Every structure is written in C-alpha cells, then in structure tokens.
Amino acid sequence: PAISTERLEDIITEAVKDVVERVTRETMSEVAEKVVKEAIEGLKQSLEPPSA
C-alpha cells in the first residue's frame, strides 16, 4: 500500500528530530568538557606561585 504524504512527513520529521537531538547532545557534551578543562587549567595557573 502507498504511504500517505502526511505519514511520510511524520516519519521524516521524527527522523530529523532524532538526529538533531543526538548531534546536540554530542556537541554540548564536547563543549562542556572543553569549558571545564579550560576552567581547571585556569584554576591551576592561578594557584601556581608567581615565577620571578
């Protein structure tokens, strides 16, 4: 049986939504990791005694 345009749109919308959500999660995880690492490095440097 033929698939209706409405059903096809629903399938495509759901697939795109899933991909966008996955990519967003992965990207945000990477960004958060980078920000945390940079913050830790900044804290480490601020705790080091000044070099003369």
C-alpha positions as a printed Julia matrix, in Angstrom:
52×3 Matrix{Float64}:
  0.0    0.0    0.0
  1.09   3.54  -0.75
  2.22   5.72   2.1
  0.37   8.98   2.61
  2.15  12.3    2.35
  1.16  13.06   5.94
  2.66   9.79   7.21
  5.83  10.34   5.19
  6.17  13.84   6.67
  5.71  12.4   10.17
  8.42   9.8    9.57
 10.86  12.37   8.17
 10.12  14.83  10.97
 10.75  12.19  13.62
 14.0   11.07  11.95
 15.3   14.63  11.67
 14.31  15.34  15.28
 16.21  12.27  16.48
 19.35  13.24  14.55
 19.24  16.86  15.72
 18.8   15.81  19.35
 21.68  13.33  19.14
 24.03  15.81  17.48
 23.07  18.48  20.0
 23.79  16.16  22.94
 27.15  15.13  21.5
 28.14  18.7   20.67
 27.08  20.1   24.02
 28.99  17.33  25.81
 32.13  18.21  23.87
 31.7   21.94  24.53
 31.04  21.37  28.23
 34.12  19.15  28.51
 36.28  21.8   26.84
 34.93  24.58  29.08
 35.52  22.52  32.23
 39.07  21.62  31.17
 39.85  25.28  30.44
 38.4   26.33  33.8
 40.51  23.72  35.61
 43.64  24.89  33.79
 42.84  28.49  34.73
 42.44  27.5   38.37
 45.7   25.55  38.32
 47.55  28.53  36.88
 46.03  30.89  39.44
 47.25  28.62  42.24
 50.83  28.41  40.95
 53.3   30.69  42.7
 54.42  33.6   40.53
 57.72  32.94  38.79
 60.42  35.53  39.26
